[in-house]
Amino acid sequence: MEVDTTLAAIASAWRWNLPGLTCCAALLVLYGGLTGFRLSRSLTWFLVAETFLAIVVCSPLDLLARQYLFTAEAVEQITIGLVASYLFVLSVPEEAVRRLRIPWFLAWVTGMAALSMWNFPRLLNASLNSSLVRASEYAALVTGGAVFWWPLHSPSRKQRIPLVPHSLLYLAAATVWCSMVGLFVAFGRSLSSAYYLRSVDPLHISELLITDWSFTRETDQETAGLLFWIATSTILLTEVMFVYYRWYKSAEVR
């Protein structure tokens, strides 16, 4: 019964997230300035990406990430930094970025830095305490993730790196990096205690999370790190399978 109570309280925690919606609005203005909102497949992808991002930042996941669980923060970082950004890259029309060139090495470093930096104690705590820094985190995750995916899914095929072996090595290096970050988070010095042990409890579920879900400070941090490792590896290795599929279907192989 208490488990059901906790889930019900979490499910009811939808809210208007001003920093997140501000980030969505900025992306909307930027996209409109680049494309003029002409009806196209790119616009459809953009609306899907924008809706997905708005749902994530206004969902109970964001409240859990800000007030309760480092695990929820890790899930949100992955969702925005790797999934939402992926959708945004698919939404970019070729004519809007013909002159844009992003070297693959710079793209890799930018993407991995954006996905990793918010796990360091000072940035993490600043993000959880300040709405302005929180908005900066959303923007950095979307931008860094989009830059990371660019060499793989740029709307201009001339800007993409070769599928084999370049794309595979690019993704393999990212998988190794994210695995190391996940292990650092899980078994490094405490990252979450500076904020998540406070008494702020708007949903009145802190005690239930500890007693019914076993989310103590230590288990929360370990779960966050291992989940970061497993989830990022799953997404990146899934992309590896797509690379193999695209290569198999390419004119080069045929």
ZAGU-880268 format. One line per field, with one value per residue (C-alpha): residue number from 1; residue in one letter; z, y, x. Coordinates in Angstrom, 3 decimals. Example, Ala and Ser with C-alpha at 12.3 -4.5 7.8 and 13.67 -1.06 7.14 Angstrom:
BEGIN
num	[1 / 2]
residu	[a / s]
up	[7.800 / 7.140]
north	[-4.500 / -1.060]
east	[12.300 / 13.670]
This chain:
BEGIN
num	[1 / 2 / 3 / 4 / 5 / 6 / 7 / 8 / 9 / 10 / 11 / 12 / 13 / 14 / 15 / 16 / 17 / 18 / 19 / 20 / 21 / 22 / 23 / 24 / 25 / 26 / 27 / 28 / 29 / 30 / 31 / 32 / 33 / 34 / 35 / 36 / 37 / 38 / 39 / 40 / 41 / 42 / 43 / 44 / 45 / 46 / 47 / 48 / 49 / 50 / 51 / 52 / 53 / 54 / 55 / 56 / 57 / 58 / 59 / 60 / 61 / 62 / 63 / 64 / 65 / 66 / 67 / 68 / 69 / 70 / 71 / 72 / 73 / 74 / 75 / 76 / 77 / 78 / 79 / 80 / 81 / 82 / 83 / 84 / 85 / 86 / 87 / 88 / 89 / 90 / 91 / 92 / 93 / 94 / 95 / 96 / 97 / 98 / 99 / 100 / 101 / 102 / 103 / 104 / 105 / 106 / 107 / 108 / 109 / 110 / 111 / 112 / 113 / 114 / 115 / 116 / 117 / 118 / 119 / 120 / 121 / 122 / 123 / 124 / 125 / 126 / 127 / 128 / 129 / 130 / 131 / 132 / 133 / 134 / 135 / 136 / 137 / 138 / 139 / 140 / 141 / 142 / 143 / 144 / 145 / 146 / 147 / 148 / 149 / 150 / 151 / 152 / 153 / 154 / 155 / 156 / 157 / 158 / 159 / 160 / 161 / 162 / 163 / 164 / 165 / 166 / 167 / 168 / 169 / 170 / 171 / 172 / 173 / 174 / 175 / 176 / 177 / 178 / 179 / 180 / 181 / 182 / 183 / 184 / 185 / 186 / 187 / 188 / 189 / 190 / 191 / 192 / 193 / 194 / 195 / 196 / 197 / 198 / 199 / 200 / 201 / 202 / 203 / 204 / 205 / 206 / 207 / 208 / 209 / 210 / 211 / 212 / 213 / 214 / 215 / 216 / 217 / 218 / 219 / 220 / 221 / 222 / 223 / 224 / 225 / 226 / 227 / 228 / 229 / 230 / 231 / 232 / 233 / 234 / 235 / 236 / 237 / 238 / 239 / 240 / 241 / 242 / 243 / 244 / 245 / 246 / 247 / 248 / 249 / 250 / 251 / 252 / 253 / 254]
residu	[m / e / v / d / t / t / l / a / a / i / a / s / a / w / r / w / n / l / p / g / l / t / c / c / a / a / l / l / v / l / y / g / g / l / t / g / f / r / l / s / r / s / l / t / w / f / l / v / a / e / t / f / l / a / i / v / v / c / s / p / l / d / l / l / a / r / q / y / l / f / t / a / e / a / v / e / q / i / t / i / g / l / v / a / s / y / l / f / v / l / s / v / p / e / e / a / v / r / r / l / r / i / p / w / f / l / a / w / v / t / g / m / a / a / l / s / m / w / n / f / p / r / l / l / n / a / s / l / n / s / s / l / v / r / a / s / e / y / a / a / l / v / t / g / g / a / v / f / w / w / p / l / h / s / p / s / r / k / q / r / i / p / l / v / p / h / s / l / l / y / l / a / a / a / t / v / w / c / s / m / v / g / l / f / v / a / f / g / r / s / l / s / s / a / y / y / l / r / s / v / d / p / l / h / i / s / e / l / l / i / t / d / w / s / f / t / r / e / t / d / q / e / t / a / g / l / l / f / w / i / a / t / s / t / i / l / l / t / e / v / m / f / v / y / y / r / w / y / k / s / a / e / v / r]
up	[0.000 / 0.823 / -2.490 / -4.280 / -2.283 / -3.347 / -7.009 / -6.872 / -5.344 / -7.998 / -10.826 / -9.697 / -9.678 / -13.147 / -13.121 / -15.274 / -15.359 / -16.222 / -16.934 / -19.112 / -21.007 / -21.521 / -23.169 / -25.372 / -26.328 / -27.263 / -29.515 / -31.095 / -31.898 / -33.241 / -35.467 / -36.762 / -37.611 / -39.560 / -41.420 / -41.259 / -40.119 / -43.653 / -43.724 / -44.161 / -42.689 / -40.736 / -39.071 / -38.010 / -36.397 / -34.666 / -33.198 / -31.977 / -30.374 / -28.838 / -27.406 / -26.046 / -24.317 / -22.827 / -21.464 / -19.861 / -18.114 / -16.862 / -15.812 / -12.309 / -13.419 / -13.221 / -9.748 / -8.546 / -10.083 / -8.351 / -4.925 / -4.262 / -6.302 / -8.017 / -10.024 / -11.527 / -12.370 / -14.243 / -16.195 / -17.120 / -18.272 / -20.546 / -21.880 / -22.810 / -23.740 / -25.977 / -26.947 / -27.242 / -28.915 / -31.404 / -32.407 / -32.782 / -35.168 / -37.321 / -37.491 / -39.050 / -42.779 / -45.041 / -46.539 / -43.079 / -42.296 / -45.587 / -44.430 / -40.973 / -40.426 / -37.139 / -36.986 / -35.643 / -32.842 / -31.621 / -31.834 / -29.758 / -27.059 / -26.869 / -26.581 / -23.940 / -21.935 / -21.931 / -20.812 / -18.084 / -16.566 / -14.648 / -12.507 / -10.805 / -7.318 / -7.790 / -11.080 / -9.861 / -6.701 / -8.579 / -11.025 / -8.255 / -6.372 / -9.189 / -11.906 / -14.116 / -13.853 / -14.373 / -17.643 / -18.595 / -17.931 / -20.239 / -22.950 / -22.583 / -22.759 / -25.862 / -27.605 / -26.660 / -27.582 / -30.945 / -31.677 / -30.742 / -33.118 / -35.940 / -37.626 / -37.693 / -38.757 / -40.322 / -42.900 / -45.404 / -46.227 / -47.157 / -43.524 / -42.107 / -41.199 / -43.049 / -41.602 / -41.371 / -39.496 / -38.500 / -37.079 / -35.200 / -33.564 / -32.773 / -30.958 / -29.318 / -27.827 / -26.516 / -24.973 / -23.159 / -21.911 / -20.613 / -18.912 / -17.093 / -16.047 / -14.787 / -12.713 / -11.343 / -10.294 / -8.761 / -6.784 / -6.459 / -3.517 / -2.589 / -5.171 / -4.052 / -0.320 / -0.592 / -1.803 / -1.742 / 2.022 / 2.694 / 4.291 / 1.283 / 0.636 / -1.334 / -2.113 / 1.403 / 0.070 / 1.336 / 4.142 / 1.833 / -0.727 / 1.979 / 3.720 / 0.781 / -2.126 / -0.258 / -1.760 / 0.857 / -0.081 / -1.002 / -2.984 / -4.806 / -5.955 / -6.956 / -8.858 / -10.633 / -11.748 / -12.894 / -14.676 / -16.400 / -17.551 / -18.745 / -20.329 / -22.268 / -23.464 / -24.593 / -26.598 / -28.183 / -29.007 / -30.503 / -32.753 / -33.683 / -34.963 / -37.011 / -38.466 / -39.533 / -41.054 / -42.971 / -44.172 / -45.293 / -47.247 / -48.751 / -52.417 / -51.452 / -50.147 / -52.915]
north	[0.000 / 2.426 / 1.603 / 2.517 / 5.734 / 6.656 / 5.935 / 7.923 / 10.908 / 10.757 / 10.376 / 13.519 / 15.651 / 17.164 / 20.899 / 23.875 / 23.954 / 27.521 / 26.854 / 23.861 / 25.604 / 28.627 / 26.326 / 24.884 / 28.392 / 29.401 / 26.343 / 27.189 / 30.742 / 29.499 / 26.907 / 29.415 / 31.856 / 29.194 / 27.583 / 29.845 / 26.859 / 25.589 / 22.366 / 19.516 / 16.292 / 18.302 / 20.345 / 17.130 / 15.862 / 19.206 / 19.181 / 15.624 / 16.634 / 19.795 / 17.933 / 15.190 / 17.704 / 19.621 / 16.407 / 15.366 / 18.687 / 19.067 / 15.439 / 13.974 / 12.819 / 16.375 / 16.960 / 13.696 / 14.777 / 18.169 / 17.166 / 13.458 / 11.085 / 11.313 / 8.306 / 10.443 / 13.141 / 10.569 / 9.361 / 12.922 / 13.749 / 10.707 / 11.353 / 14.961 / 14.606 / 11.542 / 11.057 / 14.549 / 15.889 / 12.996 / 13.996 / 17.637 / 16.712 / 14.770 / 17.916 / 20.161 / 20.830 / 20.674 / 24.141 / 25.742 / 24.486 / 24.015 / 25.993 / 24.483 / 22.295 / 20.490 / 18.403 / 14.947 / 15.205 / 18.501 / 17.020 / 13.995 / 16.065 / 18.549 / 15.833 / 13.821 / 16.937 / 18.138 / 14.733 / 14.317 / 17.746 / 17.923 / 14.967 / 16.930 / 18.094 / 21.854 / 21.941 / 19.375 / 21.317 / 24.633 / 23.141 / 21.814 / 25.119 / 27.647 / 27.827 / 29.786 / 27.141 / 24.476 / 26.130 / 26.216 / 22.481 / 21.780 / 23.969 / 22.387 / 18.849 / 19.561 / 21.504 / 19.143 / 16.100 / 17.601 / 18.409 / 14.822 / 13.300 / 15.729 / 13.769 / 10.726 / 12.303 / 15.665 / 16.567 / 16.954 / 13.567 / 15.283 / 16.360 / 12.844 / 10.647 / 7.303 / 4.536 / 1.882 / 1.985 / 5.688 / 5.809 / 2.558 / 3.822 / 7.141 / 5.347 / 2.802 / 5.587 / 7.290 / 4.012 / 3.548 / 7.154 / 6.950 / 3.658 / 5.286 / 8.230 / 5.841 / 3.911 / 7.150 / 8.307 / 4.958 / 4.292 / 7.677 / 10.010 / 11.077 / 13.369 / 13.420 / 13.967 / 17.716 / 18.244 / 15.144 / 14.679 / 17.967 / 18.015 / 19.545 / 17.072 / 18.588 / 15.166 / 13.761 / 10.608 / 10.874 / 8.377 / 6.001 / 6.097 / 4.998 / 2.373 / 0.901 / 1.485 / 1.276 / 4.547 / 5.512 / 8.008 / 5.214 / 3.060 / 6.108 / 7.114 / 3.570 / 3.115 / 6.451 / 5.565 / 2.044 / 3.238 / 5.964 / 3.313 / 0.795 / 3.245 / 5.248 / 2.050 / 0.659 / 3.792 / 4.036 / 0.335 / 0.468 / 3.230 / 0.894 / -1.601 / 1.176 / 2.041 / -1.574 / -1.590 / 1.651 / 0.360 / -2.938 / -1.073 / 1.419 / 1.549 / 0.781 / -2.681 / -3.401]
east	[0.000 / 2.818 / 4.489 / 1.253 / 1.101 / 4.624 / 3.909 / 0.673 / 2.459 / 5.177 / 2.660 / 0.845 / 3.996 / 3.625 / 4.390 / 5.278 / 9.064 / 10.053 / 13.783 / 12.932 / 10.146 / 12.397 / 14.922 / 12.142 / 11.009 / 14.563 / 14.873 / 11.534 / 12.649 / 15.999 / 14.363 / 11.824 / 14.600 / 16.492 / 13.610 / 10.574 / 8.472 / 7.902 / 5.901 / 8.348 / 9.599 / 12.172 / 9.434 / 7.700 / 10.893 / 11.376 / 7.880 / 8.439 / 11.756 / 10.297 / 7.314 / 9.546 / 11.838 / 8.902 / 7.398 / 10.692 / 11.371 / 7.780 / 7.375 / 7.759 / 11.217 / 12.535 / 11.096 / 12.618 / 15.930 / 15.886 / 14.582 / 14.977 / 17.141 / 20.497 / 19.278 / 16.509 / 19.077 / 21.179 / 18.132 / 17.197 / 20.723 / 20.777 / 17.284 / 18.027 / 21.694 / 21.396 / 17.740 / 16.234 / 19.380 / 19.256 / 15.723 / 16.742 / 19.566 / 17.097 / 14.950 / 17.608 / 17.009 / 20.041 / 19.589 / 19.784 / 23.291 / 25.092 / 28.108 / 28.271 / 31.323 / 31.965 / 35.180 / 34.435 / 37.007 / 35.541 / 32.032 / 33.057 / 34.775 / 31.892 / 29.262 / 31.064 / 31.948 / 28.323 / 27.086 / 29.720 / 30.300 / 27.005 / 28.015 / 30.771 / 29.735 / 29.925 / 28.052 / 25.528 / 24.736 / 24.613 / 22.143 / 19.926 / 19.956 / 19.582 / 16.930 / 19.314 / 22.024 / 19.365 / 18.341 / 22.031 / 22.238 / 19.293 / 20.820 / 24.265 / 22.872 / 20.786 / 23.550 / 26.355 / 24.303 / 23.349 / 26.998 / 27.931 / 25.365 / 26.168 / 29.008 / 26.723 / 23.413 / 24.169 / 21.480 / 24.312 / 25.843 / 29.092 / 29.505 / 29.108 / 32.013 / 32.290 / 30.148 / 32.882 / 35.141 / 35.040 / 31.497 / 32.044 / 35.234 / 33.526 / 30.688 / 32.977 / 35.107 / 31.964 / 30.794 / 34.090 / 34.057 / 30.485 / 31.282 / 34.184 / 31.987 / 29.318 / 31.839 / 33.281 / 29.812 / 28.879 / 32.026 / 33.713 / 33.410 / 29.905 / 28.348 / 24.753 / 24.980 / 25.534 / 21.986 / 19.834 / 19.947 / 18.186 / 14.771 / 12.956 / 10.150 / 7.229 / 5.734 / 6.290 / 7.921 / 11.511 / 11.000 / 9.149 / 11.953 / 14.382 / 12.233 / 10.301 / 12.675 / 16.031 / 17.258 / 19.800 / 22.521 / 24.937 / 22.518 / 21.148 / 24.616 / 25.560 / 22.297 / 22.781 / 26.294 / 25.499 / 22.373 / 24.382 / 26.864 / 24.270 / 21.809 / 24.391 / 26.076 / 22.717 / 21.895 / 25.330 / 25.563 / 22.071 / 23.373 / 26.242 / 23.656 / 22.021 / 25.422 / 25.907 / 22.416 / 23.006 / 26.366 / 24.844 / 22.157 / 24.597 / 25.539 / 29.156 / 28.249 / 25.741]
